[in-house]
Amino acid sequence: MLKKTQARTCIECGLPYDHPNFSYHAGRVQNGPAYWSERGLLCSHACSTAHFEKRVKAGDPMTEPASNPLEQDWS
Ligand SMILES: [Zn+2]
């Protein structure tokens, strides 16, 4: 796997993962993020939508659910 220096921030707006405005699954940080793609984390439904639309315009739409990036081995 490629070595990434990917921080745990929203890939659309850069909001840190531990920010109070970050959307967690079922509203609990213990449950992990509510939104993400295989590119990284998304803080909210708005950023998820923006990311999806950007991908469609770029001709690279998300076609399959991505696995939770926090459960992947980034090392
Ligand atoms: Zn965001």
PDB file of the backbone (N, CA, C, O) and the ligand in Angstrom, with CONECT records:
HET     ZN  A 101       1
ATOM      1  N   MET A   1       0.841  -1.199   0.000  1.00  0.00           N
ATOM      2  CA  MET A   1       0.000   0.000   0.000  1.00  0.00           C
ATOM      3  C   MET A   1       0.872   1.243   0.000  1.00  0.00           C
ATOM      4  O   MET A   1       1.931   1.284   0.627  1.00  0.00           O
ATOM      5  N   LEU A   2       0.405   2.251  -0.715  1.00  0.00           N
ATOM      6  CA  LEU A   2       1.154   3.493  -0.788  1.00  0.00           C
ATOM      7  C   LEU A   2       1.230   4.171   0.573  1.00  0.00           C
ATOM      8  O   LEU A   2       0.269   4.168   1.343  1.00  0.00           O
ATOM      9  N   LYS A   3       2.354   4.730   0.844  1.00  0.00           N
ATOM     10  CA  LYS A   3       2.518   5.492   2.085  1.00  0.00           C
ATOM     11  C   LYS A   3       1.853   6.850   1.915  1.00  0.00           C
ATOM     12  O   LYS A   3       2.178   7.602   0.996  1.00  0.00           O
ATOM     13  N   LYS A   4       0.939   7.148   2.790  1.00  0.00           N
ATOM     14  CA  LYS A   4       0.224   8.415   2.707  1.00  0.00           C
ATOM     15  C   LYS A   4       0.477   9.234   3.967  1.00  0.00           C
ATOM     16  O   LYS A   4       0.668   8.698   5.058  1.00  0.00           O
ATOM     17  N   THR A   5       0.470  10.515   3.784  1.00  0.00           N
ATOM     18  CA  THR A   5       0.570  11.420   4.931  1.00  0.00           C
ATOM     19  C   THR A   5      -0.784  12.071   5.166  1.00  0.00           C
ATOM     20  O   THR A   5      -0.875  13.216   5.611  1.00  0.00           O
ATOM     21  N   GLN A   6      -1.840  11.312   4.857  1.00  0.00           N
ATOM     22  CA  GLN A   6      -3.196  11.825   4.925  1.00  0.00           C
ATOM     23  C   GLN A   6      -3.609  12.115   6.365  1.00  0.00           C
ATOM     24  O   GLN A   6      -3.630  11.227   7.217  1.00  0.00           O
ATOM     25  N   ALA A   7      -3.931  13.355   6.606  1.00  0.00           N
ATOM     26  CA  ALA A   7      -4.388  13.741   7.944  1.00  0.00           C
ATOM     27  C   ALA A   7      -5.861  13.402   8.086  1.00  0.00           C
ATOM     28  O   ALA A   7      -6.573  13.232   7.096  1.00  0.00           O
ATOM     29  N   ARG A   8      -6.302  13.308   9.318  1.00  0.00           N
ATOM     30  CA  ARG A   8      -7.715  13.023   9.557  1.00  0.00           C
ATOM     31  C   ARG A   8      -8.501  14.327   9.534  1.00  0.00           C
ATOM     32  O   ARG A   8      -8.953  14.830  10.563  1.00  0.00           O
ATOM     33  N   THR A   9      -8.646  14.855   8.322  1.00  0.00           N
ATOM     34  CA  THR A   9      -9.431  16.068   8.121  1.00  0.00           C
ATOM     35  C   THR A   9     -10.358  15.849   6.930  1.00  0.00           C
ATOM     36  O   THR A   9     -10.128  14.973   6.097  1.00  0.00           O
ATOM     37  N   CYS A  10     -11.420  16.673   6.867  1.00  0.00           N
ATOM     38  CA  CYS A  10     -12.338  16.622   5.739  1.00  0.00           C
ATOM     39  C   CYS A  10     -11.579  16.959   4.458  1.00  0.00           C
ATOM     40  O   CYS A  10     -10.863  17.959   4.405  1.00  0.00           O
ATOM     41  N   ILE A  11     -11.732  16.131   3.426  1.00  0.00           N
ATOM     42  CA  ILE A  11     -11.001  16.358   2.186  1.00  0.00           C
ATOM     43  C   ILE A  11     -11.619  17.473   1.363  1.00  0.00           C
ATOM     44  O   ILE A  11     -11.017  17.913   0.383  1.00  0.00           O
ATOM     45  N   GLU A  12     -12.795  17.940   1.730  1.00  0.00           N
ATOM     46  CA  GLU A  12     -13.407  19.057   1.013  1.00  0.00           C
ATOM     47  C   GLU A  12     -13.107  20.400   1.676  1.00  0.00           C
ATOM     48  O   GLU A  12     -12.713  21.344   0.991  1.00  0.00           O
ATOM     49  N   CYS A  13     -13.284  20.505   2.978  1.00  0.00           N
ATOM     50  CA  CYS A  13     -13.137  21.801   3.640  1.00  0.00           C
ATOM     51  C   CYS A  13     -11.997  21.825   4.653  1.00  0.00           C
ATOM     52  O   CYS A  13     -11.670  22.886   5.185  1.00  0.00           O
ATOM     53  N   GLY A  14     -11.394  20.680   4.923  1.00  0.00           N
ATOM     54  CA  GLY A  14     -10.239  20.655   5.818  1.00  0.00           C
ATOM     55  C   GLY A  14     -10.576  20.675   7.299  1.00  0.00           C
ATOM     56  O   GLY A  14      -9.693  20.862   8.136  1.00  0.00           O
ATOM     57  N   LEU A  15     -11.853  20.483   7.630  1.00  0.00           N
ATOM     58  CA  LEU A  15     -12.239  20.462   9.040  1.00  0.00           C
ATOM     59  C   LEU A  15     -11.579  19.284   9.752  1.00  0.00           C
ATOM     60  O   LEU A  15     -11.641  18.155   9.265  1.00  0.00           O
ATOM     61  N   PRO A  16     -10.945  19.536  10.905  1.00  0.00           N
ATOM     62  CA  PRO A  16     -10.305  18.430  11.625  1.00  0.00           C
ATOM     63  C   PRO A  16     -11.327  17.398  12.094  1.00  0.00           C
ATOM     64  O   PRO A  16     -12.468  17.730  12.414  1.00  0.00           O
ATOM     65  N   TYR A  17     -10.891  16.144  12.128  1.00  0.00           N
ATOM     66  CA  TYR A  17     -11.786  15.045  12.497  1.00  0.00           C
ATOM     67  C   TYR A  17     -12.347  15.203  13.900  1.00  0.00           C
ATOM     68  O   TYR A  17     -13.458  14.749  14.176  1.00  0.00           O
ATOM     69  N   ASP A  18     -11.592  15.845  14.795  1.00  0.00           N
ATOM     70  CA  ASP A  18     -12.069  15.968  16.174  1.00  0.00           C
ATOM     71  C   ASP A  18     -12.842  17.266  16.413  1.00  0.00           C
ATOM     72  O   ASP A  18     -13.162  17.600  17.554  1.00  0.00           O
ATOM     73  N   HIS A  19     -13.141  18.000  15.330  1.00  0.00           N
ATOM     74  CA  HIS A  19     -13.897  19.246  15.473  1.00  0.00           C
ATOM     75  C   HIS A  19     -15.349  18.939  15.844  1.00  0.00           C
ATOM     76  O   HIS A  19     -15.912  17.956  15.363  1.00  0.00           O
ATOM     77  N   PRO A  20     -15.968  19.778  16.703  1.00  0.00           N
ATOM     78  CA  PRO A  20     -17.365  19.522  17.114  1.00  0.00           C
ATOM     79  C   PRO A  20     -18.346  19.484  15.953  1.00  0.00           C
ATOM     80  O   PRO A  20     -19.383  18.826  16.042  1.00  0.00           O
ATOM     81  N   ASN A  21     -18.031  20.183  14.861  1.00  0.00           N
ATOM     82  CA  ASN A  21     -18.954  20.197  13.724  1.00  0.00           C
ATOM     83  C   ASN A  21     -18.811  18.979  12.816  1.00  0.00           C
ATOM     84  O   ASN A  21     -19.591  18.812  11.879  1.00  0.00           O
ATOM     85  N   PHE A  22     -17.830  18.136  13.082  1.00  0.00           N
ATOM     86  CA  PHE A  22     -17.634  16.951  12.243  1.00  0.00           C
ATOM     87  C   PHE A  22     -18.777  15.965  12.496  1.00  0.00           C
ATOM     88  O   PHE A  22     -19.126  15.703  13.647  1.00  0.00           O
ATOM     89  N   SER A  23     -19.351  15.426  11.437  1.00  0.00           N
ATOM     90  CA  SER A  23     -20.467  14.491  11.576  1.00  0.00           C
ATOM     91  C   SER A  23     -19.944  13.080  11.815  1.00  0.00           C
ATOM     92  O   SER A  23     -19.196  12.537  11.002  1.00  0.00           O
ATOM     93  N   TYR A  24     -20.345  12.499  12.931  1.00  0.00           N
ATOM     94  CA  TYR A  24     -19.961  11.126  13.236  1.00  0.00           C
ATOM     95  C   TYR A  24     -21.149  10.199  13.015  1.00  0.00           C
ATOM     96  O   TYR A  24     -22.306  10.616  13.060  1.00  0.00           O
ATOM     97  N   HIS A  25     -20.836   8.952  12.781  1.00  0.00           N
ATOM     98  CA  HIS A  25     -21.887   7.975  12.582  1.00  0.00           C
ATOM     99  C   HIS A  25     -22.744   7.904  13.838  1.00  0.00           C
ATOM    100  O   HIS A  25     -22.231   7.665  14.931  1.00  0.00           O
ATOM    101  N   ALA A  26     -24.043   8.111  13.685  1.00  0.00           N
ATOM    102  CA  ALA A  26     -24.989   8.119  14.805  1.00  0.00           C
ATOM    103  C   ALA A  26     -24.642   9.190  15.835  1.00  0.00           C
ATOM    104  O   ALA A  26     -25.071   9.116  16.987  1.00  0.00           O
ATOM    105  N   GLY A  27     -23.857  10.192  15.409  1.00  0.00           N
ATOM    106  CA  GLY A  27     -23.546  11.312  16.275  1.00  0.00           C
ATOM    107  C   GLY A  27     -22.530  11.020  17.364  1.00  0.00           C
ATOM    108  O   GLY A  27     -22.347  11.833  18.270  1.00  0.00           O
ATOM    109  N   ARG A  28     -21.873   9.884  17.292  1.00  0.00           N
ATOM    110  CA  ARG A  28     -20.916   9.502  18.347  1.00  0.00           C
ATOM    111  C   ARG A  28     -19.547   9.288  17.718  1.00  0.00           C
ATOM    112  O   ARG A  28     -19.399   8.511  16.775  1.00  0.00           O
ATOM    113  N   VAL A  29     -18.542   9.992  18.253  1.00  0.00           N
ATOM    114  CA  VAL A  29     -17.195   9.898  17.703  1.00  0.00           C
ATOM    115  C   VAL A  29     -16.665   8.466  17.777  1.00  0.00           C
ATOM    116  O   VAL A  29     -15.850   8.050  16.954  1.00  0.00           O
ATOM    117  N   GLN A  30     -17.135   7.727  18.767  1.00  0.00           N
ATOM    118  CA  GLN A  30     -16.678   6.338  18.909  1.00  0.00           C
ATOM    119  C   GLN A  30     -17.109   5.475  17.724  1.00  0.00           C
ATOM    120  O   GLN A  30     -16.497   4.447  17.434  1.00  0.00           O
ATOM    121  N   ASN A  31     -18.184   5.916  17.036  1.00  0.00           N
ATOM    122  CA  ASN A  31     -18.703   5.140  15.917  1.00  0.00           C
ATOM    123  C   ASN A  31     -17.986   5.449  14.604  1.00  0.00           C
ATOM    124  O   ASN A  31     -18.235   4.800  13.588  1.00  0.00           O
ATOM    125  N   GLY A  32     -17.091   6.447  14.630  1.00  0.00           N
ATOM    126  CA  GLY A  32     -16.361   6.798  13.428  1.00  0.00           C
ATOM    127  C   GLY A  32     -17.093   7.846  12.604  1.00  0.00           C
ATOM    128  O   GLY A  32     -18.159   8.323  12.994  1.00  0.00           O
ATOM    129  N   PRO A  33     -16.517   8.200  11.469  1.00  0.00           N
ATOM    130  CA  PRO A  33     -17.091   9.268  10.646  1.00  0.00           C
ATOM    131  C   PRO A  33     -18.398   8.846   9.984  1.00  0.00           C
ATOM    132  O   PRO A  33     -18.614   7.664   9.716  1.00  0.00           O
ATOM    133  N   ALA A  34     -19.267   9.822   9.723  1.00  0.00           N
ATOM    134  CA  ALA A  34     -20.530   9.541   9.049  1.00  0.00           C
ATOM    135  C   ALA A  34     -20.347   9.510   7.538  1.00  0.00           C
ATOM    136  O   ALA A  34     -21.084   8.814   6.839  1.00  0.00           O
ATOM    137  N   TYR A  35     -19.378  10.253   7.031  1.00  0.00           N
ATOM    138  CA  TYR A  35     -19.196  10.378   5.579  1.00  0.00           C
ATOM    139  C   TYR A  35     -17.722  10.226   5.231  1.00  0.00           C
ATOM    140  O   TYR A  35     -16.838  10.710   5.937  1.00  0.00           O
ATOM    141  N   TRP A  36     -17.489   9.539   4.121  1.00  0.00           N
ATOM    142  CA  TRP A  36     -16.129   9.440   3.602  1.00  0.00           C
ATOM    143  C   TRP A  36     -16.188   8.895   2.201  1.00  0.00           C
ATOM    144  O   TRP A  36     -17.221   8.391   1.761  1.00  0.00           O
ATOM    145  N   SER A  37     -15.067   8.997   1.494  1.00  0.00           N
ATOM    146  CA  SER A  37     -14.910   8.281   0.239  1.00  0.00           C
ATOM    147  C   SER A  37     -13.579   7.557   0.330  1.00  0.00           C
ATOM    148  O   SER A  37     -12.890   7.634   1.347  1.00  0.00           O
ATOM    149  N   GLU A  38     -13.220   6.854  -0.734  1.00  0.00           N
ATOM    150  CA  GLU A  38     -11.926   6.184  -0.703  1.00  0.00           C
ATOM    151  C   GLU A  38     -10.784   7.195  -0.745  1.00  0.00           C
ATOM    152  O   GLU A  38      -9.621   6.833  -0.564  1.00  0.00           O
ATOM    153  N   ARG A  39     -11.116   8.460  -0.983  1.00  0.00           N
ATOM    154  CA  ARG A  39     -10.099   9.524  -0.997  1.00  0.00           C
ATOM    155  C   ARG A  39      -9.827  10.058   0.400  1.00  0.00           C
ATOM    156  O   ARG A  39      -8.765  10.628   0.652  1.00  0.00           O
ATOM    157  N   GLY A  40     -10.778   9.878   1.312  1.00  0.00           N
ATOM    158  CA  GLY A  40     -10.578  10.406   2.652  1.00  0.00           C
ATOM    159  C   GLY A  40     -11.894  10.712   3.343  1.00  0.00           C
ATOM    160  O   GLY A  40     -12.968  10.312   2.892  1.00  0.00           O
ATOM    161  N   LEU A  41     -11.780  11.429   4.444  1.00  0.00           N
ATOM    162  CA  LEU A  41     -12.944  11.703   5.275  1.00  0.00           C
ATOM    163  C   LEU A  41     -13.725  12.909   4.779  1.00  0.00           C
ATOM    164  O   LEU A  41     -13.169  13.815   4.159  1.00  0.00           O
ATOM    165  N   LEU A  42     -15.011  12.905   5.060  1.00  0.00           N
ATOM    166  CA  LEU A  42     -15.892  14.030   4.747  1.00  0.00           C
ATOM    167  C   LEU A  42     -16.646  14.393   6.019  1.00  0.00           C
ATOM    168  O   LEU A  42     -17.152  13.518   6.721  1.00  0.00           O
ATOM    169  N   CYS A  43     -16.717  15.705   6.314  1.00  0.00           N
ATOM    170  CA  CYS A  43     -17.200  16.119   7.633  1.00  0.00           C
ATOM    171  C   CYS A  43     -18.715  16.174   7.723  1.00  0.00           C
ATOM    172  O   CYS A  43     -19.270  16.143   8.822  1.00  0.00           O
ATOM    173  N   SER A  44     -19.395  16.255   6.574  1.00  0.00           N
ATOM    174  CA  SER A  44     -20.827  16.527   6.628  1.00  0.00           C
ATOM    175  C   SER A  44     -21.493  16.045   5.345  1.00  0.00           C
ATOM    176  O   SER A  44     -20.839  15.701   4.360  1.00  0.00           O
ATOM    177  N   HIS A  45     -22.832  16.035   5.402  1.00  0.00           N
ATOM    178  CA  HIS A  45     -23.576  15.686   4.191  1.00  0.00           C
ATOM    179  C   HIS A  45     -23.273  16.683   3.076  1.00  0.00           C
ATOM    180  O   HIS A  45     -23.163  16.294   1.913  1.00  0.00           O
ATOM    181  N   ALA A  46     -23.137  17.963   3.420  1.00  0.00           N
ATOM    182  CA  ALA A  46     -22.847  18.988   2.404  1.00  0.00           C
ATOM    183  C   ALA A  46     -21.517  18.715   1.717  1.00  0.00           C
ATOM    184  O   ALA A  46     -21.423  18.798   0.492  1.00  0.00           O
ATOM    185  N   CYS A  47     -20.499  18.392   2.488  1.00  0.00           N
ATOM    186  CA  CYS A  47     -19.190  18.108   1.895  1.00  0.00           C
ATOM    187  C   CYS A  47     -19.222  16.787   1.129  1.00  0.00           C
ATOM    188  O   CYS A  47     -18.554  16.650   0.104  1.00  0.00           O
ATOM    189  N   SER A  48     -19.983  15.826   1.611  1.00  0.00           N
ATOM    190  CA  SER A  48     -20.131  14.559   0.904  1.00  0.00           C
ATOM    191  C   SER A  48     -20.750  14.789  -0.469  1.00  0.00           C
ATOM    192  O   SER A  48     -20.305  14.231  -1.472  1.00  0.00           O
ATOM    193  N   THR A  49     -21.801  15.634  -0.492  1.00  0.00           N
ATOM    194  CA  THR A  49     -22.468  15.951  -1.753  1.00  0.00           C
ATOM    195  C   THR A  49     -21.530  16.707  -2.678  1.00  0.00           C
ATOM    196  O   THR A  49     -21.455  16.405  -3.869  1.00  0.00           O
ATOM    197  N   ALA A  50     -20.806  17.698  -2.135  1.00  0.00           N
ATOM    198  CA  ALA A  50     -19.873  18.485  -2.938  1.00  0.00           C
ATOM    199  C   ALA A  50     -18.788  17.593  -3.523  1.00  0.00           C
ATOM    200  O   ALA A  50     -18.419  17.733  -4.689  1.00  0.00           O
ATOM    201  N   HIS A  51     -18.285  16.686  -2.714  1.00  0.00           N
ATOM    202  CA  HIS A  51     -17.240  15.775  -3.174  1.00  0.00           C
ATOM    203  C   HIS A  51     -17.766  14.861  -4.278  1.00  0.00           C
ATOM    204  O   HIS A  51     -17.097  14.641  -5.287  1.00  0.00           O
ATOM    205  N   PHE A  52     -18.962  14.335  -4.076  1.00  0.00           N
ATOM    206  CA  PHE A  52     -19.559  13.447  -5.066  1.00  0.00           C
ATOM    207  C   PHE A  52     -19.761  14.173  -6.398  1.00  0.00           C
ATOM    208  O   PHE A  52     -19.437  13.643  -7.461  1.00  0.00           O
ATOM    209  N   GLU A  53     -20.302  15.398  -6.324  1.00  0.00           N
ATOM    210  CA  GLU A  53     -20.559  16.160  -7.553  1.00  0.00           C
ATOM    211  C   GLU A  53     -19.259  16.517  -8.260  1.00  0.00           C
ATOM    212  O   GLU A  53     -19.195  16.521  -9.489  1.00  0.00           O
ATOM    213  N   LYS A  54     -18.226  16.817  -7.482  1.00  0.00           N
ATOM    214  CA  LYS A  54     -16.917  17.134  -8.058  1.00  0.00           C
ATOM    215  C   LYS A  54     -16.363  15.917  -8.797  1.00  0.00           C
ATOM    216  O   LYS A  54     -15.783  16.035  -9.876  1.00  0.00           O
ATOM    217  N   ARG A  55     -16.555  14.756  -8.192  1.00  0.00           N
ATOM    218  CA  ARG A  55     -16.070  13.514  -8.810  1.00  0.00           C
ATOM    219  C   ARG A  55     -16.820  13.222 -10.108  1.00  0.00           C
ATOM    220  O   ARG A  55     -16.218  12.782 -11.087  1.00  0.00           O
ATOM    221  N   VAL A  56     -18.133  13.466 -10.118  1.00  0.00           N
ATOM    222  CA  VAL A  56     -18.923  13.232 -11.328  1.00  0.00           C
ATOM    223  C   VAL A  56     -18.447  14.152 -12.446  1.00  0.00           C
ATOM    224  O   VAL A  56     -18.274  13.720 -13.586  1.00  0.00           O
ATOM    225  N   LYS A  57     -18.234  15.437 -12.109  1.00  0.00           N
ATOM    226  CA  LYS A  57     -17.767  16.408 -13.101  1.00  0.00           C
ATOM    227  C   LYS A  57     -16.390  16.050 -13.628  1.00  0.00           C
ATOM    228  O   LYS A  57     -16.075  16.314 -14.789  1.00  0.00           O
ATOM    229  N   ALA A  58     -15.573  15.453 -12.784  1.00  0.00           N
ATOM    230  CA  ALA A  58     -14.225  15.066 -13.180  1.00  0.00           C
ATOM    231  C   ALA A  58     -14.222  13.753 -13.957  1.00  0.00           C
ATOM    232  O   ALA A  58     -13.171  13.302 -14.411  1.00  0.00           O
ATOM    233  N   GLY A  59     -15.390  13.141 -14.111  1.00  0.00           N
ATOM    234  CA  GLY A  59     -15.486  11.879 -14.822  1.00  0.00           C
ATOM    235  C   GLY A  59     -14.993  10.702 -14.011  1.00  0.00           C
ATOM    236  O   GLY A  59     -14.644   9.660 -14.565  1.00  0.00           O
ATOM    237  N   ASP A  60     -14.962  10.864 -12.706  1.00  0.00           N
ATOM    238  CA  ASP A  60     -14.473   9.816 -11.815  1.00  0.00           C
ATOM    239  C   ASP A  60     -15.434   9.632 -10.650  1.00  0.00           C
ATOM    240  O   ASP A  60     -15.059   9.808  -9.491  1.00  0.00           O
ATOM    241  N   PRO A  61     -16.690   9.274 -10.968  1.00  0.00           N
ATOM    242  CA  PRO A  61     -17.688   9.175  -9.898  1.00  0.00           C
ATOM    243  C   PRO A  61     -17.399   8.022  -8.947  1.00  0.00           C
ATOM    244  O   PRO A  61     -16.771   7.027  -9.308  1.00  0.00           O
ATOM    245  N   MET A  62     -17.873   8.190  -7.731  1.00  0.00           N
ATOM    246  CA  MET A  62     -17.780   7.092  -6.769  1.00  0.00           C
ATOM    247  C   MET A  62     -18.845   6.062  -7.137  1.00  0.00           C
ATOM    248  O   MET A  62     -20.034   6.378  -7.119  1.00  0.00           O
ATOM    249  N   THR A  63     -18.450   4.869  -7.463  1.00  0.00           N
ATOM    250  CA  THR A  63     -19.391   3.859  -7.921  1.00  0.00           C
ATOM    251  C   THR A  63     -19.664   2.795  -6.873  1.00  0.00           C
ATOM    252  O   THR A  63     -20.679   2.101  -6.939  1.00  0.00           O
ATOM    253  N   GLU A  64     -18.780   2.666  -5.926  1.00  0.00           N
ATOM    254  CA  GLU A  64     -18.963   1.657  -4.898  1.00  0.00           C
ATOM    255  C   GLU A  64     -18.731   2.282  -3.538  1.00  0.00           C
ATOM    256  O   GLU A  64     -17.948   3.224  -3.416  1.00  0.00           O
ATOM    257  N   PRO A  65     -19.392   1.779  -2.522  1.00  0.00           N
ATOM    258  CA  PRO A  65     -19.121   2.274  -1.175  1.00  0.00           C
ATOM    259  C   PRO A  65     -17.669   2.020  -0.817  1.00  0.00           C
ATOM    260  O   PRO A  65     -17.157   0.915  -0.998  1.00  0.00           O
ATOM    261  N   ALA A  66     -17.024   3.029  -0.318  1.00  0.00           N
ATOM    262  CA  ALA A  66     -15.638   2.863   0.110  1.00  0.00           C
ATOM    263  C   ALA A  66     -15.605   2.262   1.499  1.00  0.00           C
ATOM    264  O   ALA A  66     -16.524   2.447   2.297  1.00  0.00           O
ATOM    265  N   SER A  67     -14.533   1.541   1.775  1.00  0.00           N
ATOM    266  CA  SER A  67     -14.372   1.043   3.128  1.00  0.00           C
ATOM    267  C   SER A  67     -13.990   2.194   4.046  1.00  0.00           C
ATOM    268  O   SER A  67     -13.408   3.185   3.604  1.00  0.00           O
ATOM    269  N   ASN A  68     -14.315   2.058   5.301  1.00  0.00           N
ATOM    270  CA  ASN A  68     -14.036   3.109   6.270  1.00  0.00           C
ATOM    271  C   ASN A  68     -12.538   3.369   6.333  1.00  0.00           C
ATOM    272  O   ASN A  68     -11.773   2.465   6.669  1.00  0.00           O
ATOM    273  N   PRO A  69     -12.098   4.603   6.012  1.00  0.00           N
ATOM    274  CA  PRO A  69     -10.646   4.859   5.965  1.00  0.00           C
ATOM    275  C   PRO A  69      -9.978   4.693   7.316  1.00  0.00           C
ATOM    276  O   PRO A  69      -8.776   4.438   7.385  1.00  0.00           O
ATOM    277  N   LEU A  70     -10.732   4.834   8.380  1.00  0.00           N
ATOM    278  CA  LEU A  70     -10.128   4.684   9.701  1.00  0.00           C
ATOM    279  C   LEU A  70      -9.879   3.225  10.039  1.00  0.00           C
ATOM    280  O   LEU A  70      -9.182   2.914  11.004  1.00  0.00           O
ATOM    281  N   GLU A  71     -10.457   2.321   9.230  1.00  0.00           N
ATOM    282  CA  GLU A  71     -10.234   0.897   9.462  1.00  0.00           C
ATOM    283  C   GLU A  71      -9.173   0.341   8.531  1.00  0.00           C
ATOM    284  O   GLU A  71      -8.852  -0.846   8.576  1.00  0.00           O
ATOM    285  N   GLN A  72      -8.620   1.228   7.668  1.00  0.00           N
ATOM    286  CA  GLN A  72      -7.583   0.789   6.750  1.00  0.00           C
ATOM    287  C   GLN A  72      -6.213   0.997   7.366  1.00  0.00           C
ATOM    288  O   GLN A  72      -6.030   1.857   8.228  1.00  0.00           O
ATOM    289  N   ASP A  73      -5.255   0.203   6.916  1.00  0.00           N
ATOM    290  CA  ASP A  73      -3.892   0.348   7.382  1.00  0.00           C
ATOM    291  C   ASP A  73      -3.169   1.323   6.476  1.00  0.00           C
ATOM    292  O   ASP A  73      -2.845   0.996   5.334  1.00  0.00           O
ATOM    293  N   TRP A  74      -2.915   2.519   6.982  1.00  0.00           N
ATOM    294  CA  TRP A  74      -2.260   3.539   6.172  1.00  0.00           C
ATOM    295  C   TRP A  74      -0.739   3.455   6.238  1.00  0.00           C
ATOM    296  O   TRP A  74      -0.057   4.196   5.529  1.00  0.00           O
ATOM    297  N   SER A  75      -0.196   2.583   7.061  1.00  0.00           N
ATOM    298  CA  SER A  75       1.248   2.592   7.251  1.00  0.00           C
ATOM    299  C   SER A  75       1.965   1.850   6.148  1.00  0.00           C
ATOM    300  O   SER A  75       3.193   1.764   6.159  1.00  0.00           O
TER     301      SER A  75
HETATM  302 ZN    ZN A 101     -16.074  19.343   5.190  1.00  0.00          ZN2+
END
